[in-house]
Amino acid sequence: MTETAVLRQRTPQEPSAPPRKGGLLAGLLRTARPRQWVKNVLVVAAPAAAGELFSRHALSQLVLVFVLFTACAAAVYLVNDARDVEADRAHPTKRHRPVAAGQVPVPVAYAVGAFLGLLAPTAAAWLCSPAVAALLTAYLGMQLAYCVSLKHVLVVDLAVVTTGFLMRAMIGGFALGIPLSRWFLITTGFGALFMVSAKRYSEAVQMAGKAGATRALLTEYTTGYLRFVWQLAAGVAVLGYCLWAMEEGGVPHTSVLPWRQLSMVAFILAILRYAVFADRGTAGEPEDVVLRDRALALIGLVWVAMYGLAVANW
């Protein structure tokens, strides 16, 4: 009996629920995914492309739009985690999320998510413009539909996530009344698809032959298909950017160098460098790839400098 008791004590026990860290407010903040907020910097894309970034009105509107889009994204994360709480509790990593761990009660997550989801478009209609409010409402509707069902539909899931990035890039133009060119939309849209499909491809490569994929659709996509998608998207993004850069638009040359045309080199190098990580199957979150690779970050800074010089016509 003594040996049996000793053996029972030595037998590994089932993993217990993760301990709660911090209070309710800390849990709500963690559920809002602060690390993901960097994606919302895309709201400056259209104003920067139009050279209308540094006026006081533009800066105040862009800060406001950034906050409102962040609130919408936080609302989606809260609802998503509340809806997937049981599945997350069975996942080795997601069980540490505040809602799954019990730090944020499910009703509270739903309530705060609904509050933010109603507050952001209402504030946008009052403080910005009806177009911004409409875009935020469309973003919320699309993302909530994604949480409920669209994330289980092949190809549509890629389109929804890509459109979310595109909406971030468009909303700054809507806020300042800046017309969005076809080249801007093509380059941004396919650039986003490139990063999204590269991330999915990397997940599929890492989960090959393993049970319990982090995304259900990874078992239905083939790595060959996802590779085709990110290669196609990269090609279209490069083509769209090059066509924009080579288009004169009737504007006379007054700058020291043709910065817009030269920026093609940096843009193509950035795509090629990012493709290295995609091909290896290590392209995770786009912000992590960019910030962790010094060469890619440097190329990005060079491209921003060239693009800025082109806009300033220096």
C-alpha positions as CSV (number, residue, x, y, z in Angstrom):
1,M,0.0,0.0,0.0
2,T,2.9,2.3,0.8
3,E,4.5,1.7,-2.6
4,T,1.2,2.3,-4.3
5,A,0.8,5.6,-2.6
6,V,4.3,6.7,-3.5
7,L,3.7,5.8,-7.1
8,R,0.5,7.8,-7.2
9,Q,2.4,10.8,-5.8
10,R,5.0,10.5,-8.5
11,T,2.5,10.1,-11.3
12,P,2.2,13.3,-13.4
13,Q,-1.1,15.0,-12.7
14,E,-3.3,16.7,-15.3
15,P,-2.3,20.3,-15.9
16,S,-4.2,22.6,-13.6
17,A,-5.9,25.8,-14.7
18,P,-3.3,28.6,-15.2
19,P,-3.1,31.0,-12.3
20,R,-4.8,34.4,-12.7
21,K,-2.4,37.2,-13.3
22,G,-3.5,40.7,-12.1
23,G,-7.1,41.9,-11.8
24,L,-10.0,42.3,-14.1
25,L,-8.7,45.5,-15.8
26,A,-5.3,43.9,-16.5
27,G,-7.1,40.9,-18.0
28,L,-9.3,43.0,-20.2
29,L,-6.2,44.8,-21.4
30,R,-4.4,41.5,-22.2
31,T,-7.5,40.3,-24.1
32,A,-7.4,43.5,-26.2
33,R,-4.0,42.3,-27.5
34,P,-1.8,45.4,-27.1
35,R,0.9,43.8,-29.3
36,Q,-1.5,43.8,-32.2
37,W,-2.1,47.5,-32.0
38,V,1.0,48.2,-34.1
39,K,-1.1,47.1,-37.1
40,N,-3.3,50.1,-36.7
41,V,-0.4,52.4,-37.6
42,L,-1.6,51.6,-41.2
43,V,-4.1,54.4,-40.7
44,V,-1.4,56.8,-41.7
45,A,-0.7,55.1,-45.0
46,A,-3.1,57.1,-47.2
47,P,-2.3,60.5,-45.7
48,A,1.4,59.8,-45.9
49,A,1.1,58.8,-49.6
50,A,-0.7,62.0,-50.3
51,G,1.8,64.2,-48.4
52,E,-0.9,65.4,-45.9
53,L,0.5,63.9,-42.7
54,F,2.0,66.7,-40.7
55,S,-0.7,69.3,-40.3
56,R,-2.3,69.7,-36.9
57,H,-5.7,68.7,-38.2
58,A,-4.4,65.6,-39.9
59,L,-2.4,64.5,-36.8
60,S,-5.4,64.9,-34.5
61,Q,-7.7,63.1,-36.8
62,L,-5.3,60.2,-37.3
63,V,-4.7,59.8,-33.6
64,L,-8.4,59.7,-33.1
65,V,-8.9,57.2,-35.9
66,F,-6.1,55.0,-34.5
67,V,-7.8,54.9,-31.1
68,L,-11.3,54.2,-32.6
69,F,-9.9,51.4,-34.8
70,T,-8.1,49.9,-31.8
71,A,-11.3,50.0,-29.8
72,C,-13.1,48.1,-32.7
73,A,-10.3,45.5,-32.8
74,A,-10.4,45.1,-29.0
75,A,-14.2,44.5,-29.2
76,V,-13.7,41.7,-31.7
77,Y,-10.9,40.1,-29.6
78,L,-13.2,40.2,-26.5
79,V,-16.1,38.6,-28.3
80,N,-13.9,36.1,-30.0
81,D,-12.3,34.9,-26.7
82,A,-15.7,34.8,-25.0
83,R,-17.2,32.7,-27.8
84,D,-14.2,30.3,-28.0
85,V,-13.7,30.0,-24.2
86,E,-14.2,26.2,-24.0
87,A,-12.0,25.4,-27.0
88,D,-9.3,27.8,-25.6
89,R,-9.3,26.0,-22.3
90,A,-8.5,22.7,-24.0
91,H,-5.6,24.4,-25.9
92,P,-2.1,24.2,-24.4
93,T,-1.3,27.8,-25.1
94,K,-4.7,29.6,-25.5
95,R,-5.8,28.3,-22.1
96,H,-3.6,31.1,-20.6
97,R,-5.8,33.8,-22.2
98,P,-7.6,35.9,-19.5
99,V,-11.1,34.8,-20.5
100,A,-10.1,31.1,-20.7
101,A,-8.2,31.3,-17.4
102,G,-11.2,32.8,-15.6
103,Q,-9.5,36.2,-15.0
104,V,-12.2,37.9,-17.2
105,P,-15.7,36.4,-16.8
106,V,-17.4,35.5,-20.1
107,P,-20.4,37.9,-19.5
108,V,-17.9,40.7,-18.8
109,A,-16.0,40.0,-22.0
110,Y,-19.2,40.1,-24.0
111,A,-20.4,43.3,-22.3
112,V,-17.2,45.2,-22.7
113,G,-16.9,44.0,-26.3
114,A,-20.4,45.1,-27.1
115,F,-19.8,48.5,-25.4
116,L,-16.6,49.2,-27.4
117,G,-18.3,47.9,-30.6
118,L,-21.1,50.5,-30.2
119,L,-18.9,53.3,-28.9
120,A,-16.3,53.4,-31.7
121,P,-18.7,53.9,-34.7
122,T,-20.8,56.3,-32.7
123,A,-17.8,58.4,-31.7
124,A,-16.6,58.3,-35.3
125,A,-19.9,59.6,-36.7
126,W,-19.7,62.5,-34.2
127,L,-16.0,63.3,-34.2
128,C,-14.9,62.3,-37.7
129,S,-17.2,61.6,-40.6
130,P,-20.0,59.3,-41.7
131,A,-17.6,57.5,-44.0
132,V,-15.3,56.6,-41.1
133,A,-18.2,55.4,-39.0
134,A,-19.5,53.3,-41.9
135,L,-16.1,51.8,-42.4
136,L,-15.7,50.9,-38.7
137,T,-19.2,49.4,-38.7
138,A,-18.3,47.3,-41.8
139,Y,-15.1,46.2,-40.1
140,L,-16.9,45.1,-37.0
141,G,-19.6,43.2,-39.0
142,M,-17.0,41.5,-41.1
143,Q,-14.8,40.5,-38.2
144,L,-17.7,39.2,-36.1
145,A,-18.9,37.2,-39.0
146,Y,-15.3,35.8,-39.3
147,C,-15.4,34.8,-35.6
148,V,-18.7,33.1,-36.0
149,S,-18.4,31.3,-39.3
150,L,-16.1,32.8,-42.0
151,K,-12.9,31.6,-40.4
152,H,-14.1,28.1,-41.3
153,V,-14.5,28.8,-45.0
154,L,-11.6,28.2,-47.3
155,V,-10.2,31.2,-49.1
156,V,-12.8,33.5,-47.6
157,D,-10.8,33.5,-44.3
158,L,-7.8,34.8,-46.2
159,A,-9.9,37.5,-47.9
160,V,-11.4,38.6,-44.6
161,V,-8.1,39.0,-42.8
162,T,-6.6,40.8,-45.8
163,T,-9.6,43.2,-46.1
164,G,-9.1,44.0,-42.4
165,F,-5.6,45.3,-43.2
166,L,-6.9,47.1,-46.3
167,M,-9.5,48.9,-44.2
168,R,-6.9,50.1,-41.8
169,A,-5.0,51.6,-44.7
170,M,-8.1,53.2,-46.2
171,I,-9.6,54.8,-43.0
172,G,-7.0,57.5,-42.8
173,G,-7.9,58.7,-46.3
174,F,-11.6,58.6,-45.3
175,A,-10.9,60.7,-42.2
176,L,-9.1,63.4,-44.1
177,G,-11.2,63.2,-47.3
178,I,-8.2,62.0,-49.4
179,P,-9.1,60.2,-52.7
180,L,-7.6,56.7,-52.7
181,S,-5.8,55.8,-56.0
182,R,-6.2,52.4,-57.7
183,W,-2.4,51.8,-57.3
184,F,-2.6,52.4,-53.5
185,L,-5.5,50.0,-53.1
186,I,-3.9,47.3,-55.3
187,T,-0.5,47.5,-53.7
188,T,-1.9,47.6,-50.2
189,G,-4.4,44.9,-50.7
190,F,-2.0,42.4,-52.3
191,G,0.8,43.3,-50.0
192,A,-1.6,42.4,-47.1
193,L,-2.6,39.2,-48.8
194,F,1.1,38.4,-49.2
195,M,1.8,38.7,-45.5
196,V,-1.4,36.9,-44.4
197,S,-0.9,33.9,-46.7
198,A,2.8,33.8,-45.8
199,K,1.8,33.5,-42.1
200,R,-0.7,30.8,-42.9
201,Y,1.9,29.0,-44.9
202,S,4.4,29.2,-42.1
203,E,1.7,27.8,-39.6
204,A,0.9,25.0,-42.0
205,V,4.6,24.1,-42.4
206,Q,5.2,24.1,-38.7
207,M,2.1,22.0,-37.9
208,A,2.7,19.5,-40.7
209,G,2.4,16.0,-39.3
210,K,1.2,17.3,-35.9
211,A,-2.2,17.0,-34.3
212,G,-4.0,20.0,-32.9
213,A,-3.4,22.7,-35.5
214,T,-4.0,26.2,-34.1
215,R,-6.4,26.9,-37.0
216,A,-8.9,24.3,-38.1
217,L,-8.5,25.3,-41.8
218,L,-4.8,24.4,-41.8
219,T,-5.7,20.8,-42.2
220,E,-7.7,21.7,-45.4
221,Y,-5.2,24.0,-47.0
222,T,-2.1,22.4,-48.6
223,T,1.3,24.0,-48.3
224,G,1.6,24.1,-52.1
225,Y,-1.6,26.1,-52.4
226,L,-0.6,28.6,-49.7
227,R,2.8,29.0,-51.3
228,F,1.1,29.7,-54.6
229,V,-1.1,32.4,-52.9
230,W,1.7,34.3,-51.3
231,Q,3.9,34.1,-54.4
232,L,1.0,35.4,-56.5
233,A,0.2,38.2,-54.0
234,A,3.9,39.3,-53.8
235,G,4.1,39.5,-57.6
236,V,0.9,41.6,-58.0
237,A,2.0,43.9,-55.1
238,V,5.3,44.5,-56.8
239,L,3.7,45.1,-60.2
240,G,1.2,47.5,-58.7
241,Y,3.9,49.5,-56.9
242,C,6.1,49.6,-60.0
243,L,3.3,50.8,-62.2
244,W,2.5,53.6,-59.7
245,A,6.2,54.6,-59.4
246,M,6.6,54.8,-63.2
247,E,3.4,56.8,-63.7
248,E,4.3,60.4,-64.2
249,G,0.8,61.8,-63.8
250,G,1.7,65.0,-65.6
251,V,3.8,66.3,-62.7
252,P,7.1,67.9,-63.9
253,H,10.4,66.7,-62.4
254,T,11.8,69.2,-59.9
255,S,13.4,66.9,-57.4
256,V,17.1,66.2,-57.2
257,L,16.7,62.5,-58.0
258,P,13.7,60.4,-59.2
259,W,13.0,59.2,-55.7
260,R,9.7,57.6,-56.6
261,Q,11.3,55.4,-59.2
262,L,14.2,54.6,-57.0
263,S,11.9,53.6,-54.2
264,M,11.0,50.6,-56.3
265,V,14.4,49.1,-55.5
266,A,13.8,49.3,-51.7
267,F,10.2,48.0,-52.1
268,I,11.2,45.0,-54.1
269,L,14.1,44.2,-51.7
270,A,11.7,44.3,-48.8
271,I,9.3,41.9,-50.5
272,L,12.2,39.6,-51.4
273,R,13.6,39.7,-47.8
274,Y,10.2,38.9,-46.3
275,A,9.8,36.1,-48.8
276,V,12.9,34.5,-47.3
277,F,11.0,34.0,-44.0
278,A,7.9,32.9,-45.8
279,D,9.8,30.3,-47.8
280,R,11.4,29.0,-44.6
281,G,8.1,28.7,-42.9
282,T,9.0,31.3,-40.2
283,A,6.9,34.2,-41.2
284,G,4.7,34.6,-38.2
285,E,3.0,37.9,-37.2
286,P,4.1,40.6,-39.7
287,E,5.1,43.0,-37.0
288,D,7.4,40.4,-35.4
289,V,9.1,39.6,-38.7
290,V,9.8,43.3,-39.5
291,L,11.0,44.2,-36.0
292,R,13.1,41.2,-35.4
293,D,15.0,41.2,-38.7
294,R,17.5,44.2,-38.8
295,A,18.1,43.9,-42.5
296,L,14.3,44.1,-43.3
297,A,13.9,47.0,-40.8
298,L,16.7,48.9,-42.5
299,I,15.3,48.3,-45.9
300,G,12.0,49.6,-44.6
301,L,13.6,52.7,-43.3
302,V,15.3,53.4,-46.6
303,W,12.0,52.9,-48.5
304,V,10.2,55.3,-46.1
305,A,13.0,57.9,-46.6
306,M,12.8,57.6,-50.4
307,Y,9.0,57.7,-50.4
308,G,9.1,60.7,-48.2
309,L,11.5,62.5,-50.5
310,A,9.3,61.6,-53.4
311,V,6.2,63.0,-51.7
312,A,8.1,66.2,-50.6
313,N,9.4,66.5,-54.2
314,W,12.9,67.3,-52.8
